[in-house]
C-alpha cells in the first residue's frame, strides 16, 4: 500500500504541467552540482564555475537534472558524465593513487561505452578531447582548486556556449543512468502487478532524521536470514526498475529539506500527500502539525483550517480523495516505518478538529492558542529538550490523532511526572493531561464519567480534581498572607499532595488558619472560607494514594483553580500578574 501510494504520487508529479514541481523522468535525478568545468568545443578548459549561493550561513549548490547515479558502497562504480572529483578528474587527495586511478578509469569507460550517436555529439567530443590532452592539469591554477582537493565535491561539464550541462544535451539525455544490475528472473511487480524483471538494489532514501547521511533503504535484503527459497536481493520482493525508481524518487522528494510536505514528530520524519492534487490541504496539514517559523502566522492558518473544517471545505469538495501520512525512523542502515495512515480527507478533517478540541485549555496571554505537537512533546520531556523525548512516543501520538484512538499512556505518565518533578503545572502539560484523560474516557463504556472542560468546573465532583483545587486555594491564601514570598507550599508539598494527599493536607489545613489570621481584609477571609467549604463539601476523606490518572486530575484541578484566580478582577488581586506556571 505504501509503495503503491508513492508510485501513484510519482506518476501524478512527473506529469505536472509546472516544470518547477515536476519530478524527474525515469532514469534521471536532481543533483546538487557545486562545480562545473567549462570547455571549448576543442576540449580546452576555460575554468571552474562555482554554482553555490549563500543561504543563511551555508552555501547551497544549484540543482541540475542528470542521469541517475549508481548505487555503491565500498566498490568502484562511476556515474554518467558527473561524479566526485576523484572520479571525474582523477584527483588523489587521500594518498591512494591505485584506487583513484581505478575510479577515473571507470568514469572514462562510461564515456567510451556511450552509443555511437551520442559519441558524435559536440559536447561528448569536447570531453574526449579534454581527457586526451590531459585537461585536468590546466585546472590546478583555478581559484576553486584548493577547495576541490580538500572536499572532493561533485563536478560535471558544460560547453562554454551552452546553458545546459553536457549530460543534458539532447543526444545524451535519452540515455538512462543508474545501476544496470537488475534481476534476471521474471516475476510480477508487487507495485504495478505487471510481469517484469526485478530491481536488485533500490535507491537509498535520504532526509530521514538520524539516519545515515548517505541514505538508508526502505526495501532491502542484504543477509541470508532475510531471504527465502534461495532468492537473492530484490527477488524476495519483486519490484520493477520503473516502480522502484518511482517510489524512491517520490519519497526523496517529500523528504527533501525544502519540502513543505514534511515535519518532525519525535524521531519520526513525517511526510504527507493527497491522492489527488490538493495543494491547499497539504499546506494546511503542514501548518497544523509542523513547527512554525512564525507562530502568529501559524495561529491564523490553523484558525482558517478549523473554519474550513466547520464549513466542510477542508476536503476540497471531494469526499473520495484519500490523504496519506507516513512516519519514518532510522534503523541501522534501513528506514523503518513508524506509522502509516490512509483515510479520506473528510475523516482527517474531523480528526484534526477533535485534536484541537481535546487540547483546548484556558491559558495566559502569552501561551499559544494552538500549540504544535513538538512543543507538547518537549513540555513533557526532561529539561524540555527534544533529545529526551521517548523515541516511539511521537509516532504513537500521531497514530492516535489520525485514528481517533486514546493517546498512549506513556504521554500521560510523562506529563504527570514532569509536573511533580518540576513542581509546576504549565499550560502545555495541563492541555496534554486533559486530552489524554478525555480520550481515555471516550474509549471506554463509561458515559457516567464526566469529561474535563477547558476551564474551572465547579460541578466536577471528582475527589482528585477537588483536591487539586483545594491545593491551589491554600497556596493563594499563603501568597496573600505573605506578599513577596519567594517560595510557596507548591515548591515543598506539590509532589506529595498530588500522590499521597493524606500525608500533607492535614498539615496544610492547619497552616491555612495561621495564614487567614494574617489577612487584614476580612471580606477576603470570608470569601476564602466560603470557597474552601464549597470544595471540601465534595471530599469525604483524603486518600492515602492517588493513581496516576487521578494525579492528572489533581493537576487539572490545581491549574483550573489557579487560572480562575487570575482571570477574575478583585480588589485584592488586581495587581497580581503572571500565571500558574
N, C-alpha and C positions, 0 to 999 in steps of 0.2 A: 504493500500500500504506500509506504513512504517513497520508494524508488519510482513507483508509477506516478505519484503526485508531482515529484520533482521532474520527471520526464515530460509530463504534460505542461508544467510551468516552462520548461526549456522550449518546447515547441511553440508556445504562445509568445515567448520573448524573442525567439530567433526570427519570428515573422512580424515583429513590431515595426510599424511604419516610421517611428522616430529612430534614426540611427544612433542617437545618444543613449537610448535604452535597449537597443538590440544586442542580443548575446551573440558571440562568435559562431560562425557556421562550423559544421563538423570538420575536425582536423585543424582548427585554428584556436588560438587563445590570446587573451590580452596580457601583455607582459610589460612591466616597467623596464625601460632600456635607458640607463643613466648616460651612456656614452655611445656616440655614433661616429664611425670613421668615414669621412667623406673622400670619395675617389673621383678622379677624372676618368673619362672614357678609356684612357690608356692605362689605367690602374695606378696612377700616381696618387699617393695620399696627400690631401690638402690640409689635413689636421683632424683633431678630435673635437666633436661638438658635445658640450655638456647640456643635456636636456633638463636637468633638475631645476626646480624653483623652490624658493624658501616659503614654507608654510609653517608659521609659528617659529619654532626653533629648529625645525628639521627640514632638510632638503628632500623633496619628493620628485622622482623621475617621471617623465612623460610616459604614458602608456601607448603601446603600439600593438596592432593585430599581427601576430606572427604564427608560423607553423607550430602546432602543438609540440611541447617539449617531451622528451623521452623520460621514462621513469628509471631512475638509477639510484643506487645507494653507494656502494664502495667500488663498483665496477666502472669501466670506461665506456661511455655511450655519449655521442655527440648530438646536439640539436642541429636543425637545418638552418644554416645561414645566420644563426645568433647563438651566443653562449657566453661563458665566462672568459676572462682574458687568457686563462691558461689554455683553453680550447681554441679560441679564435686567433690569438697572436703567439701562442707557444711561450708565454711568459713563465719563467721558472722563478717563483718567489718563495719556495719552501725548501730549496736545496734537493729537489727530486727530479733531476733532468730526464731520467728514463721515462718516468710516468708522464711528465708534461709532454715529452716527445710523442708518446703513445696517444695522449689526448688530442694533440694538434693533428696528428696523422688521421685520427678518426674523424675530426671535423673536415679535413680536406677530402677524405674519402666520401663523405656525404655529398660534397660538392661534385666530385668526379662521378658519382652514381646517378646524378640527375639525368633525365631523359635528354636525348639529342636536341629536341626542340628548345628545351629550357637552357641548355648549354650554349645555344646560339644567341641568347638574349644579351643585349648590350651590358646590362648590369652584371651578369654572370661572367661574361668575357672580361670585364674590367676587374672583377675579383680574381679571376685566374691569373691575369697579368700582375696583379698586386702580389700574389704569392710567388709567381715565377721570378719576380725582380726583388724578392725579399723586402717588400714594402714595410714590414713591421719595424725594420731597423731605422727607417726615416721618421718614425713616430716618437723616438726616445727623447727628442728635444721639445716635444709638446708640453705645455704647462700642466696638462692633466696627467702626464705620465707617472709622476711620483705617487699620486693617489691611486692610479690603476695598479701599480706594483704593490701597494700596501693592502688594498681591499679586494682585488680580484673581481671587479664588477662585471655585469653583463654588458656585452657590446654587440653591435651589428654594423651593417654597412649601408651607405647610400651614395648614389651618383650625385655629383655636385649640381647637376641641372634638374634633379627630381626633388619632390617633396616627400615621396614615399620611400620606404626602405627598399633595398634590393629584393628582400624576401616578399615584398608586397607587390612587385611588378607583375603584370598580367600573366606572363609566361611562367612565373614561379608560383603564383598564388593558388593555382589549381592543384598543386602537389601537396598532398597531406603529409604532415609530420607525425610524430608520435611513435609509440612502441609498435613495431611490426610483429612482435611475437604474440600472436593471438592463438587461441586454442585450435586444435586440428579436428576435434570431433564435432559432428553435427548434433545439435540439441535445440530445444525450444527455449527461446529467450524468456526468462521469468518476468520481464517487464512488458514486452510487446506481444508475447505469445507467438512470435514468428520463428520459423526454422533459421538457424544461424550458426556461425562459429562463435565460440565464446571468447570474451576478453580475459586473458590470463591474469593481468595485473591492472587494477583500477587506479585511476589518478588519485593522488593524495588530496585530502581535504584540509585546507588552510583556514586560519582565522578562529579556530576554537580556542578559547582562553585556557591556558595551562597546558595545551598540547605542544608537541614538538614544533619548532619554528619552520621546519621543512615540510610539515604537514603530517597527517595521520590518515589511515584508511578506514573507511566505513565498512567495506566488504573485502576480506582477505583471508587466505588460508595458507599460512607460512610454515605450519608444522604438521607432521603426520597425524597427530592427535585430532586435528580439525578436519581431516579428510575422511572420505568413506568410499568403499568399493574401488580402491586403488586409483581414484581420480586425483588429479594434480591441480593446485591453484584454483583458478576460476571455474574449472569444470565442475566443482562441487556445488556451485550456484550459478548456472549458465546465464550470462548476460551478454548481449551482443555488443560489439565495439561501439556502435552508434548509441545504444541506450546507456552504456557506461559513460561515454563522453557526455551525453546529455545531462544525466543526473549529477555528475561531478561538477560540470560547468555551472549548472543552476545553483547547486549548493555553495560552491565557492563564490558565486556572485552574491548570494544572500548574506554570506558571512564576511564579505569584503568590509574593510574598515570604513569605507564611505557609504556603506549600505544604510538605508533608512528603514530596513525591514529586519533589524536585529536589535536585541538588547540583552543585557546580562542579568540572569536570575541566579544568585549564589554562584556556584561553579558551573552552571549550565548556560552555554551560549545559545540563545533562543532566537530562532528565525520564524517568520510567518509570511503567508501569502494567501491570496484568494484564488479559488479555482478559475473564476472569470475575472477579467480586468476590472479592478475597483481600487484605484489609487487613493481615493478619499478614505475608504475604510481602512486600508493598510496603513496610511499615515496616522489615522485616528488611533489605531491599536498601539502604534509606537508611542503616541502621546500618553496613552492610558497607563502603560506598564513600564515605559523606559525612564531612565534617569535624565531629568531635563537640564539643559544648559541655562534656560531662562524659566525659573519657577512660575513667574506671573503669566507668561505666555502659555505654559503648560496648563495652568489652572483654567484659563479661558478656553483652551482647547478641550479639556475634559468636560467643562460645562456644556460646550457645544455638542460633544458626543452624547452626553446624557439627555440633552434636549432632543437630539436626533433619535435616540432610543425610545424616548417617551412618545414621539410622533410617529414612530415606525419607519423612519427613513434611514436608519443605520445600515440596513441590508440593501440599500440602493434599489428597493422595489423588486429585487429578485430573490424570492424565497428559496430557490433551489441552488443558490450559489454557496458552495462549501468554503469554509475557512480552515486553513491548516496552521498548526503551531507545533514546532519541532524543537526540542531541547537537547543539546549535545554536550557531552562532557568528555574530558580526556581520560584515556585508559591505556597506559603504556604507549605502544606505537599505533594504537587504534583509537577510533572515536566511538564512544558508547552512546546509545540513545537513552537520555534521562527521562524524557516523556514525549508523547506524540498524541495529538488530539485533532480530530477532524469532525466538524459539525457545521450545520447551516448557519449562515450569518445571523438570522433572527435569534437562534439559540445562543450564539456568542454574545449578542447584544443583551439578552436577558441576563446572562451570567455576569457581564460587566456591570450592569446596573445593580445586581444583587451584591456584588463585591463592594461597591462604594456605599450601599445601604448598610451593609454589615459593619463597615469601618466608621460610619458617621458618628461623631462624638463632639460634645461641647468642648470648645477649645479657646485658647488665648488668642490675642490679636496677631501674634507673630507665628502661630502654628499654621502649617499648610492645610488648606481645606481638603485637598485630595492628595494625601501622601503617596509617594512612589513605593513600589514593592521593595526596592533596595533599601530605602530609609527605614521601612518597617522591620526588615531583617536585621539591619545594623543596630537598631534600637534594642534588639533582644540578644545581641552578641556581646561578649566580654569587651569592655573598653570601647564599644561602639565601632569596632573595626571589622571590615569586610572579611579579613583573613580568618576571623574567629566564627564566621557563620558556618554551621554544620554543612558538610558537602552536599547531602541529599535534600536538605530542607527546602531550598528554593524550588527545586523541581517538584517536590511533593505538594507545596503550596500552589504552584501554578496548575498542577493537575486538579487540585481541589477547586480552584477558581473556575476552570473551564468545564468541569463536570458537575459542579454544584454540590459536591460531597463535603463532609466535615473536614476541617483543617487538621493536619497531623497533630497528635497530642504533644509531640516534641516542641511545637511552636508555643503552645500554651505554657508548657513547662519552662521554656526559656524565658518567656515574658515575666512569669511569676517569680522565677529565681532572680532575674535582674532587678525586679522591684525590691526584693528582700535584700539582695547583696548591696545595692546602692541606696537603700532606704528611701526610695523615691518612685512615685507613680507618675510617669510622664504621659503626655498626651498620646504619643505613638504607642506606648505599651498598653495604655488603657484601651485604645482602639483595637489592638491585637487581641486582648483578653475578651473584650465584648464580642468581637467577630467569632472567635473560637467557641465561646460558650453558647452563643445563639445558634450557630450552625450545628453544634452538638445536640442542642435541644430539638431542632427540627428533624434531625436524622433518626430520633428515637420516637417511640409511640408514647410521648409524654406531653400531651396537649395541655395538661394541667400546670406544667412548668411555665412560668411567665418569662418571656424574653426581656432582655435588658434594653432600655431605651438609651438614647444618646445623652440624656441629662438626668438630673436628680429625679428619682421616682419615689414619692412619698408613700405610695401604696404597696411598694415591694416589701413583703414581709419576710424575705429570706433572712435567716439569722446571721449568716456571714456578711451579707450586704449591709445589714443594720449595724453590725459590729464595726465595719469599715467606716460607716457614717459616724458612729459614736467616737471612734478614734480621732476623726477629723474635727469633731466638735471640741473634744478635750484639748486638742492641740491649739485650736483657735482661742479657747479660754486662756490657755497659758500665754499665748502671744499677746493678748490684750492686757493681761495682768502684768506682763513684764515687757514693756516696749523696748525694742532694740536688742532683744535676746538673740544671741548668736546661734544657739542650737536649741531645738525643741525636743519634745518627747519622741518625735519621729526618728531622729538620729539615734536614739537609745533603745526605743521599745518597738519600732515598727515590725521588725522581723519576728519577734516573739508574739506580738499581738495578733499578727496575721496567721500564725501557725499553732500557737498554744495560748488561746485567749485567757483561759482561767488563771494562768500563771502571772499575768500582768494587770488585768483590768481592775481587780480589786484594789491594787496599789494606785492605779491611775485615777480611780474614782475618789479615793481619799485625797489625793493631791488636788483634785478638782475643787474640793471645798476650800482649800487654802487659797487657790488662785481666785475663786469667786469672791472671797472676802477682801481681796486687794482691789477689786474693781470699784471705782468711785461713782460710776453711772449706774444707779440702781435699776434703771429700765433695762439695761443690758443684762444685768443679773437675772431679772425676771424672764427675759427672752431666752437666755441660755437654759434656764431651768425648765422652761416650757418645752424647748426643743429636746432636751435630754429626756424628759418624760415621754415625749412622743416616740422617740427612738427606742427607749428601754421598754415601752409598753408592749412591744412585739418580741422581746427577748426574755425567755423564761429562765435561761441558765447560760453560763459561759462554758462552751465546750472545752474539753481537755485538749482536743486536737482537731484541726481543720484539714480535710483532704485538699489535694492540690486544686481541683475545680472551685472549692469553697474559698481557698486562698485568693483565687482570681476574683471571686465575687466580693471578697473583702476589699481588694484593691479598687474595684469599680465603685463600691460604696464610699470609700475614702476619697477617690478622685472626684466623684459627682458632688459630694458634700463640700469639698474644698472649692470647686469651681462655682458652686452656688453661692458661697460666701462672697466671692469676688465679683459675681455678676449682679448682686444686689447693691443698691445705693442706700447706705445707712449713715447716720451722723458719725458713728464711731469708726467706720472703716472706709470712709470716702477717700482718705489719704493713703489707704493701703494699695500698693502696686505689686505687680508680679502675678504669679500663678502658683499652682501646687507643685511645680517641679523643683 
